[in-house]
Amino acid sequence: MRGAHYFDLVLTHMAYTAVQTQNENGYWETHPKANWLAREYKIGHRYMDNRRNVDNATFLHRFAQRKPDPAIRASLA
């Protein structure tokens, strides 16, 4: 199944990109600055979007269930 192999490669790339972009506090900052958030709530470009963080962590958790990997597990700790 050639298509499944490419899909698996894309998922693996996405997982390692998520691990590499996670900050030392364990979350992913949101970029770029949203003008409406800056204007209405005085939130700059480095803020935590809980929805994105939940999506990233859920994706990594499911990825780790399929393909156990120490780097992925460490990012979930």
C-alpha positions as CSV (number, residue, x, y, z in Angstrom):
1,M,0.0,0.0,0.0
2,R,2.0,2.9,-1.3
3,G,-0.5,5.6,-0.2
4,A,-0.5,4.4,3.4
5,H,3.2,4.5,3.5
6,Y,3.2,8.2,2.5
7,F,0.5,9.0,5.0
8,D,2.5,7.3,7.7
9,L,5.6,9.5,6.8
10,V,3.5,12.6,7.0
11,L,2.1,11.7,10.4
12,T,5.7,10.9,11.6
13,H,6.9,14.3,10.3
14,M,4.0,16.1,12.1
15,A,4.7,14.3,15.4
16,Y,8.4,15.2,15.4
17,T,7.7,18.8,14.3
18,A,5.3,19.0,17.3
19,V,7.9,17.7,19.7
20,Q,10.5,20.1,18.3
21,T,8.3,23.2,18.6
22,Q,7.0,22.4,22.1
23,N,8.5,24.9,24.5
24,E,10.3,24.1,27.8
25,N,7.0,24.7,29.7
26,G,5.3,21.9,27.7
27,Y,3.1,23.9,25.5
28,W,3.1,25.4,22.0
29,E,3.0,29.1,21.6
30,T,0.8,30.6,19.0
31,H,2.2,32.6,16.1
32,P,1.8,35.0,14.5
33,K,0.2,37.8,16.5
34,A,-3.6,38.0,16.0
35,N,-4.5,41.7,15.5
36,W,-8.0,41.3,17.1
37,L,-6.5,39.6,20.2
38,A,-3.9,42.4,20.6
39,R,-6.5,45.1,20.1
40,E,-9.3,43.7,22.3
41,Y,-7.4,41.7,24.9
42,K,-3.9,43.1,24.7
43,I,-2.5,39.6,24.0
44,G,0.8,39.7,22.1
45,H,1.9,37.1,19.6
46,R,3.3,34.7,22.1
47,Y,0.3,33.3,23.9
48,M,-1.0,29.8,24.6
49,D,-4.1,28.7,22.7
50,N,-5.6,25.9,24.7
51,R,-7.4,24.4,21.7
52,R,-4.2,24.0,19.7
53,N,-2.4,22.6,22.7
54,V,-5.1,20.0,23.3
55,D,-5.1,19.1,19.7
56,N,-1.3,18.7,19.6
57,A,-1.1,16.6,22.8
58,T,-4.0,14.4,21.7
59,F,-2.3,13.8,18.3
60,L,1.0,12.9,20.0
61,H,-0.8,10.6,22.5
62,R,-2.5,8.7,19.7
63,F,0.7,8.7,17.6
64,A,2.6,7.2,20.6
65,Q,0.0,4.5,21.0
66,R,0.6,3.4,17.4
67,K,4.4,3.9,17.4
68,P,6.0,3.9,20.8
69,D,8.9,6.4,20.8
70,P,10.8,7.8,23.8
71,A,10.9,11.4,22.3
72,I,7.2,11.4,21.8
73,R,6.5,9.9,25.3
74,A,8.9,12.5,26.9
75,S,7.0,15.4,25.3
76,L,3.8,14.1,26.9
77,A,5.2,13.8,30.4
